[in-house]
Amino acid sequence: MARVSQEHLDARRRQILDGAALCFARNGFHATSMQDVLKEVDLSAGAVYRYFGGKDELISAIVTEVLDTVRDIYERAALQSPPPTPDVLIPRTLARMRELRPATLDGGEWMFPRLMIQVWTETTRNPELAAALGEGYQKVRASWVRIVEGYQDAGLMPRDTDADAMARAMIAVVQGFAAQIALFGGPLEETVGEGLRAMMTVRRPGTDG
């Protein structure tokens, strides 16, 4: 029997993950069965279970992959001198996620933010998923800390800036915009950038303008 190439295996795994992500985003984890996933990806049970043991493994794999993608974007940004400012970097990250997750587009709607909310909800009852999400969050946070340190090295921020506090705030901005998209639709990446640029112009009372 001819050996299956690694490229084929990777493509099949990608097909399963993208199909499962779309199902979960559309209907939620609990309302989605493995039969729904099989129908979405048009594969047999044996073909899917070769890669994943069930819904929990699929969810964990999707979460880990997404967080690794976001961390990679931020780590690459941290290597630049200086790193892109938040009003550039965060919209760029959202745009990159749209590009890398085309299978979460359903009828023209970007479904990925809805999937994020499903993940956050599921972590309240799934300790293993909560652990995977927590580990990924720590890595993303560490990447943001390195970005802030890059701002400091370039003289864009004071040395006494709390890098970890800013990292948490920037992650919260991304999460907040994702929640807006999932619940209300929009905003576009350009709106995110404009909003952040406006925030960056605010001065404390009593400071020179």
Secondary structure, DSSP 4 states (H G I P E B T S, - for coil): -PPPPHHHHHHHHHHHHHHHHHHHHHH-STT--HHHHHHHHT--HHHHHTT-SSHHHHHHHHHHHHHHHHHHHHHHHHTSSSPPPHHHHHHHHHHHHHHH-GGGEETTEE-HHHHHHHHHHHTTT-HHHHHHHHHHHHHHHHHHHHHHHHHHHTTSS-TTS-HHHHHHHHHHHHHHHHHHHHHH----HHHHHHHHHHHHT---TTS--
